[in-house]
Amino acid sequence: MSTKYRPLQDKAKKIVQTAIQGPILPMVSVIIPMYNSERYIESCVKSALNQTLKNIEIICVDDCSTDNTYNIVAELAKQDSRIRLAKLEKNSGGASEPRNFGMRISRGKYIGFLDSDDLYTKTAMEELVTIAEKFNADVIHTEQVYFPKNGVIDVDDKTEFTTFSKEKGGFCTEPTLETDDLVKRLQMYYKERFFGWIHNKLFKRDYLMQNDIKFPDIKTSEDIVFYFSVVCTAKRFVRVPNIIYIYRRNPNSITRQVVKVEKAFHTLTEMMVKGTKIMDDVMAKYPVCVNNPSLRQLPLDYIIQKHLIWTLRFYEKYTPAQLDYFLRKEFEPYCKEYAPFFSYLYSATHMYMRRIMEKDKRIHELEEENKKFKQQLGI
């Protein structure tokens, strides 16, 4: 055949192959839950569109925004067919349902989660996919994120960043396949070496679906509960030093909204009651946890302590009568007529926590006084 017609022949073969095999699927599905994010959403979506890895889809799931968020993304979708835009029928009040919906309709080999007020670095997906393919990873775990200095929102090439992590301990210096020993993983989780932010991670879609891992119906810390299931079940768990996520401080995000004490109590106790049950149900599948209660309690102890500290501030602002009312109302759906007992236990726990904290503070003060006294005496 003449070389004149070879390009047409190659194109015809490609059309036939596509018809037989179906369309080429994206390598990554980036899922963005959205709610009233008009100030941030355009730059957020564009950070996903402008990746050096082009074979991706961006699934934007709107949770019934009341501002211009949906319309902004709809305009972007007209310009780039990789954007898939959906809208929930009613507001879910959190990120769980939008993320779960996005997972259900995703087509990528891998899934990444991007919050609507944050950004990816330009090479984020290419970096993580390359490592995931090399290690055949179920999850790629990055340890740190970027924070724009001085709270900058409109990030550009001149923006200066600092790094941040909620994890403790030394960070890895190269991609590392972590142990699949569940006991060691639970101990590391308790020591805050597997923090549950999910937006700076990459997940293999088949792994999530086969293990039925999804976000729980709770309004806060849903990512921590989700990620606990990942920590327990992922066979190929790879920790990497790459920093690929830019976390922008949004004063209007769910976690920073100033809410009434009743709502605040609900979101925090809901996580402790429902979230710890989900985590315990995961551990109940493993004999090593069932036969070792102290091991099984480690992650629950960690989560409950963290949330109790958050609720401690309410005991400094409200009267015992107000708190008793809120607590009884909160525990009644779970404990029925026994709600007063659990309300008391909750308050008693805070009382003892405050006493311990006050004693620790006093011990520290005495140690400092003793140090100064020794210095004065030249000891």
Sequence and secondary structure as in RCSB ss.txt:
>XXXX:A:sequence
MSTKYRPLQDKAKKIVQTAIQGPILPMVSVIIPMYNSERYIESCVKSALNQTLKNIEIICVDDCSTDNTYNIVAE
LAKQDSRIRLAKLEKNSGGASEPRNFGMRISRGKYIGFLDSDDLYTKTAMEELVTIAEKFNADVIHTEQVYFPKN
GVIDVDDKTEFTTFSKEKGGFCTEPTLETDDLVKRLQMYYKERFFGWIHNKLFKRDYLMQNDIKFPDIKTSEDIV
FYFSVVCTAKRFVRVPNIIYIYRRNPNSITRQVVKVEKAFHTLTEMMVKGTKIMDDVMAKYPVCVNNPSLRQLPL
DYIIQKHLIWTLRFYEKYTPAQLDYFLRKEFEPYCKEYAPFFSYLYSATHMYMRRIMEKDKRIHELEEENKKFKQ
QLGI
>XXXX:A:secstr
  GGGHHHHHHHHHHHHHHHH S   SEEEEEEESS TTTHHHHHHHHHT S   EEEEEEE   SSSHHHHHHH
HHHH TTEEEEE SS  SSSHHHHHHHHHH   SEEEE  TT EE TTHHHHHHHHHHHHT SEEEE  EEEEGG
G SS  TT  EEEE S  S   SS EE    HHHHHHHHHTTSS    TTEEEEHHHHHHTT    S SSSHHHH
HHHHHHHH SSEEEE    EE    TTSGGG    HHHHHHHHHHIIIIIHHHHHHHHTT HHHHT HHHHHHHH
HHHHHHHHHHHHGGGGTS HHHHHHHHHHHHHHHHGGGHHHHHHHHHHHHHHHHHHHHHHHHHHHHHHHHHHHHH
HHT 
